[in-house]
Amino acid sequence: MQTEMERALGLIEQGDVQGGLQKISGIEKNADDDQLFEIATLYQSLGHPQEGLRIADKLLATYPFEGSLLTLKAEAAIDLDREEEAIDLLESIDTADDAFVEAQMLLADLYHLQGLEEVAERKLFLALEQAPEEPVLLAGIGSYYVEQGSYQSAIPYLKQALQEGFDPKESNLHLLLAESYSNTGAFETAMTYYDQATEDQKEPRALFGFGFTALQLGDYKTAMEQLEALREADPEYTSLYAPLIEAYEAERQYEKALKTAEAGLEADEYNEHLYAEAGRFQHAFGELEKAEDHLRQALALNPGNVDASAKLLEIYADMERSDDIKKTIEELREAGEDDPMLTYYEGKAHYIDDEIEEALPFYERAAAYLGTNGEALEEYGNLLLENGRQKEALSVLVDALQYQPDNHELAMFVEELQSREQ
């Protein structure tokens, strides 16, 4: 025979919450203390903390120091945004009480929400002293450390929680372990746990972490599989697009990389990185107008996006659009940008216009930036030569040749200059 409480619970499980609550209200009138506690707990779980609080107060009048009642009342107070009252209730529970461990875990959550991390951590370890093998507590400590970014500290508690029988699906402990190992550089171990985490439940966070970690290991196939699965499940998860583009590029799937950048912009129209990536690939495919438009949009969002400005200026230089180079640099400088790359391209604009004397000072100021750019060094050397500084020119052109070993014309020219110096 079903009890009245079982019938009430049956109604709730079938979706008739109001009917179930009405039946519980009737049961409450003749309930003993154990039944009242069960009813209060049920009210709390159904989102009726005021009713749970009312019954808890009634029972506390008879059992004023009962930890389970104090905990129940504290949980109701938390739901009613009365955190300080909850803290006082939980702090009053004696260490010998069976509810002490649960109380310390709730206190840790409350102090964490208040930003009192040292107090929160101390509460967790007070609980651990009382229940060193409690799997829920061990999982809680591990989760706390993951949230704090203390991944190395989290690992032993998470592993012990599993050893003590904690169901990993309950809080996706495999995912927490995967993230902890990944963030400490143990990517191979992380991959094992990510594999288990995505078997437990294919939540977006797990798919992203799996794909990103695979990318760090150079396992581009797995990276693409996981990130593609994430895009299929949640195309609005915009963090997926950059690593997926990187994986496609590593596998020389450039068209997919471009399409991914464009798809990413549909999900996030304010993503400067995706505009820059789309522009970069469109440039490679000769879609110069689209490339220019996307790169300009990247700079409109962030003038400090050096990748976008460098690629845009490169396009203008290749097309010998010196006026556009000067205009773009002027706009960037007005926005507060002062990268040495801009100085180089200012000189390049003059170089394109055969303004030799005007170009040279810019190349001199940008000399350190030219670095291993063989073409830029060659331009610099030619400018020095045009300005009558042959010895310096030869030194720069020798460096330029080092970074352009297949430039036979430059090699012959350097050889000719060297013969003149002898």
TIVEXNU-599771 format. One line per 5 residues: number of its first residue (from 1); their letters; for each residue x, y, z of C-alpha. Coordinates in steps of 0.5 Angstrom, whole numbers, plus 500, padded with zeros to 3 digits. Layout:
% TIVEXNU-599771
NUM	A	X Y Z  ... $
% end
This chain:
% TIVEXNU-599771
1	MQTEM	500 500 500  503 507 498  503 512 504  500 519 503  507 522 502 $
6	ERALG	509 517 497  502 519 493  504 526 494  511 525 491  508 521 485 $
11	LIEQG	504 527 483  510 531 483  514 526 479  508 526 474  508 534 474 $
16	DVQGG	502 535 478  507 539 483  501 544 486  497 537 487  503 534 490 $
21	LQKIS	504 540 495  496 541 497  497 533 499  503 535 503  500 541 506 $
26	GIEKN	494 536 509  500 531 511  503 536 515  497 537 520  498 530 523 $
31	ADDDQ	506 529 521  511 527 527  517 530 527  521 525 522  515 527 517 $
36	LFEIA	516 534 518  523 534 517  522 530 511  517 535 509  521 541 510 $
41	TLYQS	527 538 506  522 537 500  519 544 500  527 546 500  528 542 494 $
46	LGHPQ	522 544 490  524 551 491  520 553 497  525 556 502  520 560 506 $
51	EGLRI	516 553 508  522 549 509  524 555 514  517 555 517  518 548 519 $
56	ADKLL	525 548 521  524 553 526  518 549 529  522 543 530  528 547 532 $
61	ATYPF	524 549 538  524 542 540  531 540 538  535 547 538  542 544 537 $
66	EGSLL	540 539 532  545 540 526  541 537 521  535 542 523  540 548 523 $
71	TLKAE	543 546 516  536 545 513  535 552 516  541 555 513  540 552 506 $
76	AAIDL	533 556 506  536 562 509  541 562 503  536 561 498  532 567 501 $
81	DREEE	539 571 501  540 572 508  547 569 508  549 572 514  544 569 518 $
86	AIDLL	546 562 515  553 563 517  551 564 524  547 558 524  552 553 521 $
91	ESIDT	558 556 525  554 554 531  554 547 529  558 542 534  564 538 531 $
96	ADDAF	561 532 534  555 533 530  554 529 524  552 535 520  558 538 522 $
101	VEAQM	562 536 515  556 538 511  556 545 515  563 546 513  562 545 506 $
106	LLADL	556 550 506  560 555 510  566 554 505  561 556 499  559 562 503 $
111	YHLQG	566 565 505  568 564 498  562 568 495  564 573 500  571 573 497 $
116	LEEVA	574 570 503  578 565 500  583 563 506  577 562 511  573 558 505 $
121	ERKLF	579 554 505  580 553 512  573 551 513  574 545 507  580 542 511 $
126	LALEQ	576 543 518  571 538 515  577 534 512  579 533 519  573 530 521 $
131	APEEP	572 526 514  578 524 511  575 519 506  569 523 504  568 522 497 $
136	VLLAG	564 528 496  568 533 500  574 531 497  571 532 490  569 539 493 $
141	IGSYY	576 541 495  578 539 488  573 543 485  575 549 489  582 549 487 $
146	VEQGS	580 548 480  576 554 481  582 558 484  586 556 478  591 552 483 $
151	YQSAI	591 546 478  596 542 481  593 542 488  587 540 485  589 533 482 $
156	PYLKQ	590 529 488  584 531 491  580 529 485  583 523 484  582 521 491 $
161	ALQEG	575 522 490  574 517 485  578 512 489  573 513 494  567 512 490 $
166	FDPKE	565 518 487  561 518 481  565 522 476  559 524 472  556 527 478 $
171	SNLHL	560 533 478  564 531 471  570 530 475  574 527 469  573 534 466 $
176	LLAES	576 537 472  582 532 472  583 533 465  583 541 465  588 540 471 $
181	YSNTG	593 536 468  592 541 461  593 547 465  600 544 469  602 542 462 $
186	AFETA	601 534 462  597 534 456  598 527 455  595 525 461  590 530 460 $
191	MTYYD	588 527 453  586 521 457  581 524 462  578 529 456  577 522 453 $
196	QATED	573 520 459  570 526 460  567 526 453  564 519 454  561 522 461 $
201	QKEPR	557 527 457  559 531 451  558 538 454  561 544 450  567 545 456 $
206	ALFGF	569 538 455  569 538 447  573 545 447  578 543 452  579 536 449 $
211	GFTAL	580 540 442  585 545 445  589 540 448  590 536 442  592 542 439 $
216	QLGDY	598 543 444  600 536 442  600 537 435  594 532 434  590 536 429 $
221	KTAME	586 530 427  583 530 434  583 537 435  579 538 429  574 532 431 $
226	QLEAL	573 535 438  572 542 435  568 541 429  563 537 434  563 543 439 $
231	READP	561 547 433  555 542 431  553 542 438  553 550 439  556 554 434 $
236	EYTSL	555 560 439  561 558 443  565 563 439  572 561 443  572 554 438 $
241	YAPLI	573 558 432  581 560 433  584 554 435  579 550 429  582 555 424 $
246	EAYEA	589 554 427  588 546 426  586 547 419  592 551 417  596 546 420 $
251	ERQYE	593 541 416  594 545 410  586 546 409  586 553 408  579 553 405 $
256	KALKT	576 550 411  580 555 415  577 561 411  570 558 412  571 557 419 $
261	AEAGL	573 564 420  567 567 416  562 562 420  566 565 427  564 572 425 $
266	EADEY	557 570 424  557 568 431  561 574 434  561 580 429  566 584 434 $
271	NEHLY	571 579 434  577 582 432  582 576 431  577 573 426  576 579 422 $
276	AEAGR	584 579 422  584 571 420  579 572 415  583 577 412  589 573 412 $
281	FQHAF	586 567 408  583 572 403  589 575 402  592 568 400  586 566 396 $
286	GELEK	587 573 392  581 576 395  584 583 396  578 587 397  575 582 402 $
291	AEDHL	581 582 405  582 589 406  575 590 408  576 585 414  583 587 416 $
296	RQALA	580 594 416  574 592 421  579 588 425  583 595 426  576 599 427 $
301	LNPGN	575 594 433  582 594 436  588 599 432  593 595 436  592 589 432 $
306	VDASA	599 588 430  597 582 425  591 586 422  595 592 421  601 589 418 $
311	KLLEI	597 584 413  593 591 411  600 595 410  603 589 406  597 588 401 $
316	YADME	598 596 400  605 595 399  604 589 394  599 594 390  604 600 391 $
321	RSDDI	598 604 394  603 609 398  597 614 399  593 608 403  599 606 407 $
326	KKTIE	601 613 409  593 614 410  593 608 414  599 609 418  596 616 420 $
331	ELREA	590 613 423  593 608 427  598 613 430  592 618 431  589 612 435 $
336	GEDDP	596 612 439  599 606 436  607 607 435  609 600 433  616 600 429 $
341	MLTYY	613 596 424  609 603 422  616 606 421  618 601 416  612 602 412 $
346	EGKAH	612 609 412  619 609 409  616 603 404  611 608 402  617 613 400 $
351	YIDDE	621 608 397  615 606 393  614 613 390  622 613 389  623 618 395 $
356	IEEAL	630 616 396  632 621 401  625 621 405  625 614 405  632 612 409 $
361	PFYER	631 615 415  625 611 417  629 605 415  634 607 419  629 608 425 $
366	AAAYL	626 601 424  633 597 423  632 593 429  625 591 426  627 589 420 $
371	GTNGE	630 583 423  630 577 418  626 580 413  630 579 407  626 583 402 $
376	ALEEY	626 589 407  633 589 408  635 589 401  630 595 400  634 598 406 $
381	GNLLL	641 596 403  639 599 396  637 606 400  644 606 403  647 605 396 $
386	ENGRQ	643 611 393  645 615 398  652 614 397  654 610 403  656 604 400 $
391	KEALS	660 600 405  654 600 410  650 598 404  654 592 403  653 590 410 $
396	VLVDA	646 590 410  645 587 403  650 581 405  645 580 411  639 581 406 $
401	LQYQP	642 575 402  643 571 408  635 571 409  634 570 401  639 565 399 $
406	DNHEL	635 563 393  635 571 390  641 570 385  640 577 382  642 579 389 $
411	AMFVE	647 575 390  651 577 384  650 584 386  653 583 393  659 579 389 $
416	ELQSR	660 585 385  660 590 391  665 586 394  669 586 388  669 594 388 $
421	EQ	671 594 396  677 590 394 $
% end
